[in-house]
Each structure stands twice: as C-alpha cells, then as structure tokens.
C-alpha cells in the first residue's frame, strides 16, 4: 500500500489499472495501456494519512484492506 496525506474535501483519482507512473494516483496511462479501465474518483473525508491500495485487488477501494497479503496476490506471476 501507499501511505499518502489526504486533505478533507479534496477530490482524488485513484489508479485502478496499475499503469500510472504517479501511483497510487491516476496519470491517464489507462487511456493507452488499459482502455477499458478508469480511475476511481473519491473525496477525502478527513485530513491525515491514508493507506491506498497498490495491488489493485482491495475489496475497499481505494483503501488497502490487506488483500496484498493473500496467496492470490503473493503467488501471482509477474508479467515478463
């Protein structure tokens, strides 16, 4: 996960495709790398540090829920 400082009331775009160079936020890379994907837009509810998902398999997007620790993620083959 990515620890990020969020500001209450500010809008953010979380990268859901994994291709952004500005992880965990969207930089528009999905338009070419994953045309069917789109970012998740959300508004921070409070100021402070939040842990945003990096594995993209969280059940509570955009926030990390620990899914990255599961075998399905840990045992996944990396693209070559």
Secondary structure, DSSP 8 states (H G I E B T S, - for coil): -EEEEE-TT-EEEE-SSS--TTTTB--STHHHH-TT---EEEE-SSSEEEEE-SSS--SSTTB--SGGGSHHHHT-----
